Structure formats: C-alpha cells, structure tokens
C-alpha cells in the first residue's frame, strides 16, 4: 500500500505541483492518476520513488516513510516504466532487463536467466534478447520497459504514461497484456495517463487531478463515471461517459432466450452449434457472437449492427447458448447506470 | 629533387627507432591528455559555471606557440622527452576536453533519468551509462588529438627530441632532401595508420552502433 499524507510539492520557481495531497493506493490494485498536463500527476508518481522530493508531508510505501530510506535502494525496490521506454541504447535487450538484478548484486548468469524468463512473460521472442533497443519497434521497446521494471519482482510498479508513444492498436494490445500480467502478479501499480479511456480500462481506482496539483476525486471507474463529483470531473470524463460506463459492465446478467425460428432472418449454425451468419431468403449477413465476459457496450453495438436486433451469445467454446434482444440489453444498460450512480452517491 | 634510395636502405634501423620514438611521444601525450580531460570534463559537464572557464583555459593554452611552450618548460624539465610530452599534452587538451564535455552533453536526459530511477548511483551511472554513450564523440576527439600530436612531435626537434622531425633538421643542414621526404612520408603514414586503428577500436567498443546484421 502507498499512502500520501498531506503532501505538498512546491518547485523552486514557485509553482505548486501538488497541493495538500492525501491519498491511499491500495495493495495489489491499479491506481490511475489522470488529469491534463501540469496537474501534478507525474510529480505525484515521481515522489513515490524520490525522483522528486516532497516539500512537506509524508509518503509511505508498505508502511515505511520513503524519505527515511536510501534513495538508490528504494528505487531498486520499485519498478519504474517510463514514457517511450527510456531503454539503455548501448545495452542489449537482455542486459537492459537485467539492470536492477545486477545492481542488487546478482551474478550475471542468474540475472540474464531471469531476464530471458521475463522476455517470455511480456510476450517477446527469445531472440529479441540479443538485439539492441533501436532494432525493436516502439511497442516491443515498451514491453522491454515493462520487463525491466519487473526484473527484481518489486511489489510496487510505477508507470509514467508508458503507452503514450505507440499507435492505438499496439496501445490496446499493451493494455490487454498489462491486465493479463496484473492478474498473475498482483502488483501495486500506480499508472499516470492523460487518456480517460486508458484510465477506465486499466484502473481499479482513478484519481483525477486539476491544474495546481489538486486531487478532485478518487473512486473506482464505474462510480466516477456514474457520479462525477463536479463539473470539472464530468467535463474531463467527456460527454460519452455513459457509454464508457457500459464498457465496464458485462453481458453476463442480461437475460437470453432461444434463437428465433421461421422469421425473416434465421441464425445459421455449423454442425457443432457455432453461429455462422444471419440468413434470409436472399441475403446473408455476418454475425459477431459475444460471450458473457464481453461488455454491454459491445453488446449494444452488436444489437445495432444485427439485422434482427438480436445478439448471438456463445459459451467459451463458441457454441450458441441463446440470443438477447436489443431491448433487454438497453434496459439492462439503464439499470447498470443507475446502480452505479447509487453506489457513487 | 631526387630520392637517394640507398640512403634509406642504409638507415632502416634509425628510421624504425625514430618512427617508434615519434609514435611513443604522440601516444603518451594523448594518454595523459585523456587522463586529465576526463575528470575535468566531468566537472565542466556537472558544474555549469566552471564549464566556460575550463573550456576557455584549454583554448588559451592552445594559442601558445608550440616552440614557446617547449622553451618555457626548459627550466622545469630540461631537454628531455618529458618536456616534449608535456607540451604535446597541453595541446591535446583543447580537443579532448571539448569533445568529452560535448559527448557527456549528448547523452539523452531520458537515459540518465532511467538509470537513476532504476537505482543506479551517480558514479556507476557515469561509468556504465554516460561515458559509454559519450564514447563516439570522445573518440572523435581522440582521433583529432592523435593526428595533431603526431604532426606536432617534429617541433620538439628544437629541444633535441622530435622523433621523425630530426630527419628534417638533418636534411636542411646538409641540403640533402631524402631524409626530409622520408620524414614527411613516414609522419603521414603514421597518422593514417593510427587513425585507422582508432576507427577499428571504436568499432569494437561500440557494438550497439553497428548496422543490423
């Protein structure tokens, strides 16, 4: 757990980067710090590993005041992923990942073996280890950055806009990977971004900062989207925050019924019972079956695209379990929204 | 102007020892130049106010005429190899210091920041991150300093040293061009070979800069 208690940061030029911040970042959870540039989110992150020293107040990591610890040793115990990876251009990928283990005094062989293991963890091919950073794509470099931060298995991971410099497709992949990794590793992660969608996807809790270093609201994403504390938060989350909320809810609780028989459109299945397409007398249209884990937003989208307004639902093996109607999805989406608002209030 | 080839044949031993002595003077100067420049450059790089002063000082030293420097050193170190090396070292400073400072400046802030954030202490960052990344610019300085020193050694003939430069005085005094031509050719050859070796050394030392296999 990371605790900020009445933390202030004033820079020598007189600007206040962080104003009276008290905040708890729970163990094993992802806390996302968001806000426009100059709101103090990066300064807040960097005070945790003493890249920036607070002017007053205390910051504790797992109960220990950071300013009472040797800065270099503290930093080795906290993983750090920087914007555009910040890899060492003169070291191979393997040696980049092995940085902290080597600083901790591991022998080279053990450090490299650990680094090779991490290459696989972050989804890179083993032969990438012998390359130099400039020989990798931006997305691959970012994966190396994550592997380097994880090398000594630190309990806390700080991520400063780590996916800011890659294209949207790669960005989504990296976010998925991070969520997958986090399920296995259960790190206490502090993640800085200015992208609300990224915050909603990744955060267990989202802390919204306003210029001048004021924390405006800190809550789980669904609560935040359903009940923004003030106009600033509402504006920041954007006009589509209702849809963003739906991206957090799953299809699991929406009722389903049997697929229609004998109407204009029939759902054609293969012999195994997997949906193939929608068919009428003279046309065929594609079907995108959804599982219980898919979001209400995806369901709403599919119900609009479907010629019947029905969404085909399948189990993990892809076999049809039933269909849900546009109305059922719509009603459920409305209920999910008001439920979240009640929690927030 | 004709070359007396038999003179060359008769003096191969002398030519070899003069060439080696010439090379040794130049290399020793570059070595000490680096030894002095590295710490000074680190200071100039870290302490901004000292930067202008140190670079300015190395410029001023460079403007002292080479003969004058040897003469000024005579009361200190006499007619010795030491005088030659001190004089040459002073001249190497202007390029070595400037290039080392510029090399350190060229290390991306992001990379230094990453080293710090991983828990690397300043000295280790300097040795394992900053200096290796500054190496290409430092090596460019070493190449210039080496070629410059090789050409300057001859001036030390005035104090009885001077390696291949001794061939020039010999030739002038006897109005005999062969030693002069041989001296010039050997000096150029020495500079070219030394430069090529330094390029090869840099290639070995900076594997990350090689093109993709």
Interface residues (C-beta under 8 A of the other chain):
Chain A: X49 X51 X72 X73 X74 X75 X76 X77 X80 X82 X83 X84 X86 X87 X88 X89 X90 X91 X99 X100 X103 X132 X134 X135 X148
Chain B: X108 X110 X111 X113 X114 X115 X116 X117 X118 X119 X120 X121 X124 X129 X132 X133 X206 X207 X208 X212
